[in-house]
């Protein structure tokens, strides 16, 4: 699945903070796939403010990245979005990205 920097950050943010050991192995692998590497960060000018509250980058320099997802990884992301939706806790950026993931299949 081709994902922009924003889509990867949003997807990372909906992942569970705790899991069973078996799910944790899948979760850690998925986190690695969604994380920007040093080359990508430099290419888009990715920065985080000193307080760690605001991330910025040049979206026009973001070509997106093909992120191969297993069925288990996709389910973790989908479940995260569905949990937020069930609580009525989605914000605009999440809702836009959720639409891409919810109907996706592997």
N, C-alpha and C positions, 0 to 999 in steps of 0.2 A: 504494500500500500504506500503510495507516495504521500508524504506528510511534510508540511511546512514547519518552520521553527515554532510558530504559534501553536499549531496542532499538536506537536510533540510535547510542548510545555503543558498545554491544557490536559492532554491525555495522561501525562506523568502525574499531574496534580489530582486526578480522580482515582489513582491506584490506592489500594488498601494500605494502611499503615502497619497492619499486623496480619499474619496468616499462619496456617498450619505449615509444618516443615516442608511437605511436598509442594504446597502452593508457593512457599517462599522461594524455592529454587526457580520456579517459573517467573515469579515476580522479579527477582534479581536480574534474570536474563533480560526481561522486558525493560526494566529500568535502564540497563546498559544500552539497549537498542534505541531508546528514546532520547538519551542524553547526547548533547552536542559534543563532538570531539574538538580538540584544539584548532584543527584546520578549519572546521566549519565556523567556530566561534570567531576566528579572525576574519574569515571571508565575509561574514555579515556584520562585523563590528559589534558583536554581542558584549554587553556590559551589564553589571549589576551594581546598584548604588551601594555605598558603604554600609548601610543598615540592612541590606539584603532584601529590601522591600520592593524594588522596582527594577525590572529588566528591560533593556532597550536593545534594538538592533535595526539594521536597515532592511526592511521587508523586501525592497526592490532587488536586493542582492541575494535573496533567498531563492535558490532554484528548486527547493524541496529535496527530499531524500527518500529513496525507496527503502522502506522499512519492512522486512519480511516478518510477518506475524504468524505464529502458530494458532490453531483454534483455541488453545488454552489461554494464550496471551490476549487474543482478541476478546475472549470472554471476560477476562479480568477488567479490561477497559470498559466493555459494555456494562458489566455489573456495577462499576463505579459510577458511570453516568446514570444508570437506572436508579441507583440508591439516592443520588442527589435529586433526581426528578421526582421520586416518590415522596421526598421531604419538601418538595417545592423550593429547593435551594439552588437551582441552576441560575447562573448569571449569563448575560448575553454571550460572552465569548465561549462559554461552555456549551450553550445550546447550539450554537453554530457548528461547533466541532462534533457534538453528540450526533447530529444528523448524519455526519459522515460515517461514524462508527456503528451506530445502532443497526442499520440495515446491511452492514458489510458481512461478507462471509469469507472463509478461507478455503 
